[in-house]
Amino acid sequence: MATYEELMAQAEELKQQANAVRQQEKQGVIAEIREKVARYGITAKELGLVGTRVAARSAGPGVRYRGPNGEIWNGKGRRPDWLKQATSAGRNKSDFAI
């Protein structure tokens, strides 16, 4: 049976492999989109990308921590499940500080 440390090392290695595969796939998707935009003469305006400003998402007042999937917590009250899971996996609460 594998030890906790071995399993955590395997998990980290898999995470790195997943990130590498995601980057490769992302490059393929970008190339495909560019090719179709060029083929069909699609403009940024047709995609709704011109003349619009995307405001940065504000965490709001008092928010001190942001989770890996955008979850937020102000540091008061019961710790959220995402933070409990992260800290039990070896991460620090300060890793998520905004």
N, CA, C and O atoms as a GROMACS GRO file, in nm:
protein
  392
    1MET      N    1   0.084  -0.118   0.000
    1MET     CA    2   0.000   0.000   0.000
    1MET      C    3   0.089   0.125   0.000
    1MET      O    4   0.189   0.131   0.072
    2ALA      N    5   0.052   0.221  -0.081
    2ALA     CA    6   0.130   0.344  -0.095
    2ALA      C    7   0.114   0.432   0.029
    2ALA      O    8   0.009   0.431   0.094
    3THR      N    9   0.217   0.507   0.059
    3THR     CA   10   0.210   0.600   0.172
    3THR      C   11   0.144   0.730   0.127
    3THR      O   12   0.126   0.754   0.008
    4TYR      N   13   0.108   0.810   0.223
    4TYR     CA   14   0.047   0.940   0.195
    4TYR      C   15   0.140   1.025   0.109
    4TYR      O   16   0.096   1.087   0.012
    5GLU      N   17   0.268   1.028   0.146
    5GLU     CA   18   0.363   1.110   0.071
    5GLU      C   19   0.376   1.062  -0.074
    5GLU      O   20   0.386   1.144  -0.165
    6GLU      N   21   0.377   0.930  -0.094
    6GLU     CA   22   0.386   0.877  -0.229
    6GLU      C   23   0.263   0.917  -0.312
    6GLU      O   24   0.274   0.955  -0.428
    7LEU      N   25   0.147   0.906  -0.249
    7LEU     CA   26   0.024   0.943  -0.319
    7LEU      C   27   0.021   1.092  -0.353
    7LEU      O   28  -0.024   1.131  -0.460
    8MET      N   29   0.068   1.175  -0.261
    8MET     CA   30   0.072   1.319  -0.287
    8MET      C   31   0.170   1.351  -0.400
    8MET      O   32   0.143   1.438  -0.482
    9ALA      N   33   0.283   1.281  -0.405
    9ALA     CA   34   0.380   1.300  -0.513
    9ALA      C   35   0.320   1.259  -0.647
    9ALA      O   36   0.339   1.326  -0.748
   10GLN      N   37   0.246   1.148  -0.646
   10GLN     CA   38   0.180   1.103  -0.769
   10GLN      C   39   0.075   1.204  -0.813
   10GLN      O   40   0.061   1.233  -0.932
   11ALA      N   41   0.000   1.256  -0.716
   11ALA     CA   42  -0.103   1.354  -0.748
   11ALA      C   43  -0.041   1.479  -0.809
   11ALA      O   44  -0.095   1.533  -0.906
   12GLU      N   45   0.069   1.526  -0.755
   12GLU     CA   46   0.136   1.645  -0.808
   12GLU      C   47   0.188   1.619  -0.949
   12GLU      O   48   0.177   1.705  -1.037
   13GLU      N   49   0.244   1.501  -0.971
   13GLU     CA   50   0.294   1.466  -1.104
   13GLU      C   51   0.179   1.462  -1.205
   13GLU      O   52   0.193   1.511  -1.317
   14LEU      N   53   0.066   1.404  -1.166
   14LEU     CA   54  -0.050   1.398  -1.255
   14LEU      C   55  -0.104   1.538  -1.283
   14LEU      O   56  -0.146   1.566  -1.395
   15LYS      N   57  -0.101   1.624  -1.184
   15LYS     CA   58  -0.147   1.761  -1.203
   15LYS      C   59  -0.059   1.832  -1.305
   15LYS      O   60  -0.110   1.904  -1.391
   16GLN      N   61   0.072   1.812  -1.296
   16GLN     CA   62   0.163   1.874  -1.392
   16GLN      C   63   0.141   1.819  -1.532
   16GLN      O   64   0.143   1.894  -1.630
   17GLN      N   65   0.120   1.688  -1.542
   17GLN     CA   66   0.093   1.627  -1.673
   17GLN      C   67  -0.038   1.681  -1.731
   17GLN      O   68  -0.046   1.710  -1.850
   18ALA      N   69  -0.139   1.695  -1.646
   18ALA     CA   70  -0.269   1.747  -1.692
   18ALA      C   71  -0.254   1.890  -1.742
   18ALA      O   72  -0.312   1.926  -1.844
   19ASN      N   73  -0.176   1.971  -1.673
   19ASN     CA   74  -0.155   2.109  -1.716
   19ASN      C   75  -0.082   2.115  -1.849
   19ASN      O   76  -0.113   2.198  -1.934
   20ALA      N   77   0.015   2.026  -1.868
   20ALA     CA   78   0.089   2.023  -1.994
   20ALA      C   79  -0.003   1.983  -2.110
   20ALA      O   80   0.002   2.043  -2.217
   21VAL      N   81  -0.086   1.881  -2.088
   21VAL     CA   82  -0.180   1.837  -2.192
   21VAL      C   83  -0.281   1.947  -2.222
   21VAL      O   84  -0.316   1.969  -2.338
   22ARG      N   85  -0.328   2.016  -2.119
   22ARG     CA   86  -0.423   2.125  -2.138
   22ARG      C   87  -0.362   2.234  -2.224
   22ARG      O   88  -0.428   2.286  -2.314
   23GLN      N   89  -0.236   2.270  -2.199
   23GLN     CA   90  -0.171   2.372  -2.279
   23GLN      C   91  -0.159   2.331  -2.425
   23GLN      O   92  -0.179   2.412  -2.515
   24GLN      N   93  -0.126   2.202  -2.449
   24GLN     CA   94  -0.116   2.153  -2.586
   24GLN      C   95  -0.252   2.159  -2.655
   24GLN      O   96  -0.263   2.204  -2.769
   25GLU      N   97  -0.356   2.114  -2.586
   25GLU     CA   98  -0.490   2.116  -2.643
   25GLU      C   99  -0.536   2.259  -2.668
   25GLU      O  100  -0.600   2.288  -2.769
   26LYS      N  101  -0.503   2.348  -2.577
   26LYS     CA  102  -0.541   2.488  -2.590
   26LYS      C  103  -0.481   2.548  -2.716
   26LYS      O  104  -0.549   2.621  -2.789
   27GLN      N  105  -0.354   2.518  -2.743
   27GLN     CA  106  -0.290   2.569  -2.864
   27GLN      C  107  -0.361   2.518  -2.989
   27GLN      O  108  -0.377   2.593  -3.086
   28GLY      N  109  -0.404   2.393  -2.987
   28GLY     CA  110  -0.479   2.339  -3.101
   28GLY      C  111  -0.612   2.407  -3.121
   28GLY      O  112  -0.652   2.435  -3.234
   29VAL      N  113  -0.681   2.434  -3.012
   29VAL     CA  114  -0.810   2.502  -3.020
   29VAL      C  115  -0.792   2.644  -3.073
   29VAL      O  116  -0.869   2.688  -3.157
   30ILE      N  117  -0.691   2.714  -3.025
   30ILE     CA  118  -0.664   2.850  -3.072
   30ILE      C  119  -0.635   2.850  -3.223
   30ILE      O  120  -0.685   2.934  -3.297
   31ALA      N  121  -0.555   2.756  -3.267
   31ALA     CA  122  -0.522   2.746  -3.410
   31ALA      C  123  -0.648   2.719  -3.492
   31ALA      O  124  -0.667   2.776  -3.599
   32GLU      N  125  -0.734   2.632  -3.441
   32GLU     CA  126  -0.859   2.598  -3.511
   32GLU      C  127  -0.950   2.721  -3.520
   32GLU      O  128  -1.009   2.747  -3.625
   33ILE      N  129  -0.962   2.794  -3.412
   33ILE     CA  130  -1.046   2.913  -3.411
   33ILE      C  131  -0.992   3.016  -3.509
   33ILE      O  132  -1.068   3.075  -3.586
   34ARG      N  133  -0.861   3.039  -3.506
   34ARG     CA  134  -0.801   3.136  -3.599
   34ARG      C  135  -0.826   3.097  -3.744
   34ARG      O  136  -0.856   3.182  -3.828
   35GLU      N  137  -0.814   2.969  -3.772
   35GLU     CA  138  -0.835   2.921  -3.909
   35GLU      C  139  -0.979   2.947  -3.952
   35GLU      O  140  -1.003   2.991  -4.065
   36LYS      N  141  -1.075   2.921  -3.865
   36LYS     CA  142  -1.216   2.942  -3.900
   36LYS      C  143  -1.250   3.090  -3.911
   36LYS      O  144  -1.330   3.129  -3.997
   37VAL      N  145  -1.191   3.171  -3.826
   37VAL     CA  146  -1.214   3.316  -3.834
   37VAL      C  147  -1.164   3.366  -3.969
   37VAL      O  148  -1.232   3.446  -4.034
   38ALA      N  149  -1.046   3.321  -4.010
   38ALA     CA  150  -0.991   3.363  -4.139
   38ALA      C  151  -1.074   3.309  -4.255
   38ALA      O  152  -1.101   3.382  -4.351
   39ARG      N  153  -1.116   3.183  -4.247
   39ARG     CA  154  -1.192   3.121  -4.356
   39ARG      C  155  -1.326   3.190  -4.377
   39ARG      O  156  -1.366   3.212  -4.492
   40TYR      N  157  -1.395   3.224  -4.271
   40TYR     CA  158  -1.529   3.280  -4.282
   40TYR      C  159  -1.530   3.432  -4.272
   40TYR      O  160  -1.636   3.494  -4.284
   41GLY      N  161  -1.415   3.493  -4.252
   41GLY     CA  162  -1.408   3.638  -4.244
   41GLY      C  163  -1.483   3.695  -4.125
   41GLY      O  164  -1.543   3.802  -4.133
   42ILE      N  165  -1.480   3.624  -4.016
   42ILE     CA  166  -1.550   3.667  -3.895
   42ILE      C  167  -1.475   3.784  -3.833
   42ILE      O  168  -1.353   3.782  -3.823
   43THR      N  169  -1.550   3.886  -3.792
   43THR     CA  170  -1.489   4.004  -3.732
   43THR      C  171  -1.510   4.002  -3.581
   43THR      O  172  -1.596   3.931  -3.528
   44ALA      N  173  -1.429   4.083  -3.514
   44ALA     CA  174  -1.443   4.095  -3.369
   44ALA      C  175  -1.579   4.153  -3.333
   44ALA      O  176  -1.638   4.117  -3.231
   45LYS      N  177  -1.629   4.242  -3.418
   45LYS     CA  178  -1.760   4.301  -3.392
   45LYS      C  179  -1.870   4.195  -3.399
   45LYS      O  180  -1.962   4.197  -3.318
   46GLU      N  181  -1.860   4.104  -3.495
   46GLU     CA  182  -1.959   3.997  -3.506
   46GLU      C  183  -1.957   3.905  -3.385
   46GLU      O  184  -2.059   3.846  -3.348
   47LEU      N  185  -1.842   3.894  -3.324
   47LEU     CA  186  -1.830   3.811  -3.205
   47LEU      C  187  -1.868   3.887  -3.077
   47LEU      O  188  -1.873   3.830  -2.968
   48GLY      N  189  -1.895   4.016  -3.094
   48GLY     CA  190  -1.931   4.096  -2.978
   48GLY      C  191  -1.812   4.138  -2.895
   48GLY      O  192  -1.825   4.163  -2.775
   49LEU      N  193  -1.697   4.146  -2.957
   49LEU     CA  194  -1.574   4.178  -2.885
   49LEU      C  195  -1.531   4.323  -2.900
   49LEU      O  196  -1.435   4.365  -2.835
   50VAL      N  197  -1.599   4.399  -2.983
   50VAL     CA  198  -1.563   4.538  -3.004
   50VAL      C  199  -1.665   4.626  -2.936
   50VAL      O  200  -1.786   4.603  -2.944
   51GLY      N  201  -1.614   4.729  -2.868
   51GLY     CA  202  -1.702   4.826  -2.806
   51GLY      C  203  -1.756   4.783  -2.671
   51GLY      O  204  -1.840   4.852  -2.613
   52THR      N  205  -1.709   4.672  -2.621
   52THR     CA  206  -1.754   4.630  -2.489
   52THR      C  207  -1.633   4.627  -2.397
   52THR      O  208  -1.522   4.590  -2.437
   53ARG      N  209  -1.656   4.666  -2.276
   53ARG     CA  210  -1.551   4.659  -2.175
   53ARG      C  211  -1.591   4.555  -2.075
   53ARG      O  212  -1.703   4.556  -2.024
   54VAL      N  213  -1.502   4.468  -2.048
   54VAL     CA  214  -1.527   4.366  -1.947
   54VAL      C  215  -1.466   4.417  -1.817
   54VAL      O  216  -1.345   4.433  -1.807
   55ALA      N  217  -1.551   4.442  -1.720
   55ALA     CA  218  -1.502   4.491  -1.591
   55ALA      C  219  -1.439   4.377  -1.514
   55ALA      O  220  -1.485   4.263  -1.518
   56ALA      N  221  -1.333   4.410  -1.444
   56ALA     CA  222  -1.269   4.309  -1.360
   56ALA      C  223  -1.366   4.269  -1.251
   56ALA      O  224  -1.436   4.353  -1.194
   57ARG      N  225  -1.370   4.142  -1.223
   57ARG     CA  226  -1.461   4.091  -1.120
   57ARG      C  227  -1.407   4.129  -0.984
   57ARG      O  228  -1.296   4.091  -0.945
   58SER      N  229  -1.486   4.204  -0.914
   58SER     CA  230  -1.445   4.249  -0.781
   58SER      C  231  -1.478   4.142  -0.680
   58SER      O  232  -1.584   4.080  -0.685
   59ALA      N  233  -1.387   4.120  -0.589
   59ALA     CA  234  -1.410   4.023  -0.484
   59ALA      C  235  -1.508   4.076  -0.381
   59ALA      O  236  -1.563   4.000  -0.302
   60GLY      N  237  -1.530   4.206  -0.380
   60GLY     CA  238  -1.621   4.265  -0.285
   60GLY      C  239  -1.550   4.303  -0.157
   60GLY      O  240  -1.438   4.259  -0.132
   61PRO      N  241  -1.617   4.385  -0.076
   61PRO     CA  242  -1.553   4.429   0.047
   61PRO      C  243  -1.541   4.316   0.148
   61PRO      O  244  -1.633   4.235   0.165
   62GLY      N  245  -1.428   4.311   0.212
   62GLY     CA  246  -1.409   4.214   0.319
   62GLY      C  247  -1.365   4.076   0.275
   62GLY      O  248  -1.335   3.993   0.360
   63VAL      N  249  -1.360   4.050   0.147
   63VAL     CA  250  -1.319   3.918   0.101
   63VAL      C  251  -1.168   3.908   0.112
   63VAL      O  252  -1.095   3.992   0.059
   64ARG      N  253  -1.120   3.805   0.181
   64ARG     CA  254  -0.977   3.792   0.205
   64ARG      C  255  -0.915   3.670   0.137
   64ARG      O  256  -0.794   3.664   0.120
   65TYR      N  257  -0.999   3.572   0.097
   65TYR     CA  258  -0.946   3.448   0.039
   65TYR      C  259  -1.027   3.411  -0.085
   65TYR      O  260  -1.149   3.426  -0.088
   66ARG      N  261  -0.956   3.361  -0.187
   66ARG     CA  262  -1.021   3.312  -0.308
   66ARG      C  263  -0.974   3.169  -0.332
   66ARG      O  264  -0.854   3.141  -0.331
   67GLY      N  265  -1.070   3.080  -0.355
   67GLY     CA  266  -1.041   2.939  -0.376
   67GLY      C  267  -0.994   2.909  -0.516
   67GLY      O  268  -0.991   2.999  -0.601
   68PRO      N  269  -0.957   2.785  -0.542
   68PRO     CA  270  -0.903   2.748  -0.673
   68PRO      C  271  -1.004   2.760  -0.786
   68PRO      O  272  -0.965   2.772  -0.902
   69ASN      N  273  -1.135   2.758  -0.755
   69ASN     CA  274  -1.238   2.770  -0.858
   69ASN      C  275  -1.314   2.901  -0.846
   69ASN      O  276  -1.427   2.911  -0.894
   70GLY      N  277  -1.254   3.001  -0.782
   70GLY     CA  278  -1.316   3.130  -0.770
   70GLY      C  279  -1.402   3.149  -0.646
   70GLY      O  280  -1.465   3.253  -0.630
   71GLU      N  281  -1.407   3.049  -0.559
   71GLU     CA  282  -1.485   3.062  -0.437
   71GLU      C  283  -1.424   3.172  -0.351
   71GLU      O  284  -1.303   3.197  -0.357
   72ILE      N  285  -1.506   3.238  -0.272
   72ILE     CA  286  -1.454   3.345  -0.188
   72ILE      C  287  -1.494   3.321  -0.042
   72ILE      O  288  -1.593   3.254  -0.014
   73TRP      N  289  -1.415   3.378   0.048
   73TRP     CA  290  -1.440   3.368   0.192
   73TRP      C  291  -1.378   3.490   0.257
   73TRP      O  292  -1.268   3.532   0.222
   74ASN      N  293  -1.450   3.548   0.354
   74ASN     CA  294  -1.402   3.668   0.420
   74ASN      C  295  -1.315   3.639   0.542
   74ASN      O  296  -1.266   3.732   0.606
   75GLY      N  297  -1.296   3.513   0.575
   75GLY     CA  298  -1.212   3.477   0.688
   75GLY      C  299  -1.287   3.469   0.820
   75GLY      O  300  -1.228   3.441   0.924
   76LYS      N  301  -1.417   3.494   0.816
   76LYS     CA  302  -1.497   3.489   0.937
   76LYS      C  303  -1.592   3.371   0.931
   76LYS      O  304  -1.636   3.329   0.823
   77GLY      N  305  -1.623   3.318   1.047
   77GLY     CA  306  -1.718   3.207   1.052
   77GLY      C  307  -1.652   3.075   1.020
   77GLY      O  308  -1.529   3.061   1.024
   78ARG      N  309  -1.734   2.978   0.988
   78ARG     CA  310  -1.690   2.843   0.959
   78ARG      C  311  -1.606   2.840   0.831
   78ARG      O  312  -1.640   2.906   0.733
   79ARG      N  313  -1.497   2.764   0.834
   79ARG     CA  314  -1.413   2.751   0.714
   79ARG      C  315  -1.492   2.678   0.605
   79ARG      O  316  -1.557   2.577   0.633
   80PRO      N  317  -1.485   2.727   0.483
   80PRO     CA  318  -1.555   2.660   0.373
   80PRO      C  319  -1.489   2.525   0.340
   80PRO      O  320  -1.372   2.503   0.368
   81ASP      N  321  -1.567   2.437   0.281
   81ASP     CA  322  -1.519   2.303   0.248
   81ASP      C  323  -1.397   2.306   0.156
   81ASP      O  324  -1.304   2.227   0.174
   82TRP      N  325  -1.396   2.398   0.058
   82TRP     CA  326  -1.282   2.403  -0.034
   82TRP      C  327  -1.153   2.434   0.040
   82TRP      O  328  -1.047   2.382   0.004
   83LEU      N  329  -1.161   2.517   0.144
   83LEU     CA  330  -1.041   2.550   0.221
   83LEU      C  331  -1.002   2.435   0.312
   83LEU      O  332  -0.883   2.409   0.330
   84LYS      N  333  -1.099   2.366   0.369
   84LYS     CA  334  -1.070   2.250   0.452
   84LYS      C  335  -0.998   2.142   0.370
   84LYS      O  336  -0.899   2.083   0.415
   85GLN      N  337  -1.047   2.118   0.250
   85GLN     CA  338  -0.986   2.017   0.163
   85GLN      C  339  -0.844   2.057   0.125
   85GLN      O  340  -0.753   1.974   0.125
   86ALA      N  341  -0.826   2.183   0.093
   86ALA     CA  342  -0.693   2.230   0.051
   86ALA      C  343  -0.594   2.222   0.166
   86ALA      O  344  -0.480   2.180   0.146
   87THR      N  345  -0.635   2.261   0.286
   87THR     CA  346  -0.542   2.257   0.399
   87THR      C  347  -0.512   2.114   0.441
   87THR      O  348  -0.401   2.085   0.486
   88SER      N  349  -0.610   2.024   0.427
   88SER     CA  350  -0.582   1.884   0.461
   88SER      C  351  -0.489   1.820   0.358
   88SER      O  352  -0.426   1.718   0.386
   89ALA      N  353  -0.482   1.880   0.238
   89ALA     CA  354  -0.392   1.829   0.133
   89ALA      C  355  -0.254   1.893   0.141
   89ALA      O  356  -0.169   1.870   0.055
   90GLY      N  357  -0.231   1.974   0.247
   90GLY     CA  358  -0.098   2.030   0.266
   90GLY      C  359  -0.082   2.175   0.228
   90GLY      O  360   0.027   2.231   0.246
   91ARG      N  361  -0.186   2.239   0.176
   91ARG     CA  362  -0.178   2.381   0.141
   91ARG      C  363  -0.198   2.465   0.266
   91ARG      O  364  -0.252   2.417   0.366
   92ASN      N  365  -0.156   2.590   0.261
   92ASN     CA  366  -0.174   2.685   0.370
   92ASN      C  367  -0.287   2.780   0.337
   92ASN      O  368  -0.311   2.809   0.220
   93LYS      N  369  -0.355   2.828   0.438
   93LYS     CA  370  -0.462   2.926   0.418
   93LYS      C  371  -0.406   3.049   0.348
   93LYS      O  372  -0.475   3.110   0.266
   94SER      N  373  -0.283   3.086   0.378
   94SER     CA  374  -0.223   3.205   0.317
   94SER      C  375  -0.202   3.189   0.167
   94SER      O  376  -0.185   3.288   0.096
   95ASP      N  377  -0.201   3.063   0.116
   95ASP     CA  378  -0.188   3.041  -0.028
   95ASP      C  379  -0.305   3.100  -0.105
   95ASP      O  380  -0.294   3.128  -0.225
   96PHE      N  381  -0.419   3.120  -0.038
   96PHE     CA  382  -0.540   3.167  -0.104
   96PHE      C  383  -0.573   3.312  -0.071
   96PHE      O  384  -0.678   3.362  -0.110
   97ALA      N  385  -0.484   3.380   0.001
   97ALA     CA  386  -0.509   3.519   0.038
   97ALA      C  387  -0.510   3.607  -0.087
   97ALA      O  388  -0.432   3.587  -0.180
   98ILE      N  389  -0.599   3.704  -0.086
   98ILE     CA  390  -0.611   3.797  -0.199
   98ILE      C  391  -0.517   3.913  -0.176
   98ILE      O  392  -0.511   4.004  -0.259
   0.00000   0.00000   0.00000
